[in-house]
């Protein structure tokens, strides 16, 4: 009669050939699918797909980012957009595009201080996001801070011209 270790290894070996009946869903694959749906222009389908991704992994920063961004395209979903974009940057402090779209959402919600902070963080994390400087100038203009609006716009033009000239070489 075989010993206990032999039986144990025989069971492990047998289990390795049994196909997984309930394979665990892959949140990265679900996110990629949702992203493709969003890129095709199907915002409602993308929202549903990003929600499914979050059902698989509620701590997936990119899924919160995608859902938040998609919600920006639907009237009446601004609060949800802000909620998910805030969650995306809470989960991934280095997600520059999450901060950028959080800035957009907060600007639309007239939460100007939060909007400026988000645009500043986006630009700090990714110097190629010069559009954050432009949006900062818009927020300053909306809040009647002409001098700051002018400075931010001037910096935007300077950085944009630098970026555009770098493309040539």
N, C-alpha and C positions, 0 to 999 in steps of 0.2 A: 504494500500500500504506500502510495506516495506520501512524503512528509508535508507538513503544513506550508512551508515556503513554496514547494512545487505546486500545490493546489492554488495558492494565492497567485503565483505568476501565471498559471494556466487560465485563471479567471480574468486577470488583467489582459492577457493576450487575447482571449475570446472577446472581451468588451471592446478592444481596439478595432475589431472588424465589424462591429455593429454600427450601422449608419446612425447618425444623430437624428432622432425623431423630431426634437424641438431645438433646432439650431438657434442660437442667440442672435437676434437681429443686430446688424452692424450699423451703428449711428453714423459712421463716416460715409458709408455707402448711401444711407438715407439722406444725409446732408447733400452729397454730390447730386443725387437725384432731384432734391428740392431746388438746388441751385440751378440745375439745367432747366427745370420747369420755370423758374423765375426769369432766367435769361431768354426763354422763349416768349415771354410776355404774358404768360398765364399767371397773373398775380394771385387770383383766388386759389388756383391749384397749388401755387407755391406756398401760400399761407397754410393750407391743409397739410402739405408735405413737411414743412418746417415744424408744424405741431406734432406730426408723427415722429419726427426725429427727436424732438424734446421728450416725447413719451418714452422713447428708448433710453435717452440719456438727458435728464433735466439739467445737467451741469455742463452741457456742451456750449461753450461761448459762441462759436460760429453759428450754431442753430438759433440762438437767441438773437444774434446779429442779423441773420437772414430774415427771421420772422419780424423783427423790429423794422428793418428796412422795407420789407414788403408791406407792412401795415401803414407805412407812410404814404403809400399809393392808394389807400382806401379812405374815403371820407368817414369820419366818426371813429377812426381807429388810432388817433394820435396818442391818447393816453397809453394804449397798449404798446404802441411803437416805442414810446419813452421807457416804459417798464422793461421791455425786452432789450433795448439798447443799453440801458443802465445795467441790466444783469450781465450783458455781454462784456462790458468793460470791468465789472466787478470780478467776473470769472477770469478775465485775461487783461491785466493792466497794460499790456503792450499792444492791444488791438487798436491801432491808430484809426482805421476806417470805422470802427465802432464808435470811437469818440467823435469822429467827423459827423456821422449821421445822427448821433445823439445831439450834437450842436445844431444840426438842421431841425430836428424834431423840437428841441427846446425853443429855438427861434420861432418856429411856427406856433408854439404854445405860449409865446410871449414871456418865456422864462429866460430873460436876456442874460442875467448873471451866469446862470448855469450853462447857457449857450456859449458865452465867451470862454468860460473855463474849459468846456469840451473842445472847442476849436483850438485853444492854446495847447491843450494836451495832445491833440491830433497832430498839430504841426511840430511840437516838440519831439514826438515819437517818429514822425516821418516828414523830413524836410522837403520831400517831393510833393506833399499835400499843400501846395501854395494856395489852393482854393480855400483853405481854412483861413488864410489871411484876408482874402477877399470877403468871405462871410463875416469875419470879425468886423471889417469896415462897415458892412451892412448893418450889423447889430449896433455898432456905435452910432451910425446914422439914425437908426430907428429910436435910439435913446437920446437923441439930440446932443451927442458928444462929437461935434464937428471936428475938433482938433484931433481926437483919437481916430476918428473915421478917416481923416486925411492921411495920418501917419500909417495906419494899417493898409490903406489902399496903395500908398506910395511904396511900402515894403513889398506888398503883393506884386506890383509892377516890376520892381527891381528883381525879386526872386524869380518871377515868371520869365523875365528876359534872360536871366542867367540860365535857367533851366532850358529854355528854348535854344539859346546859343550853344549849350553843351551838346545838343542833339546833332549839330552840324559836324562835330569832330569826333 
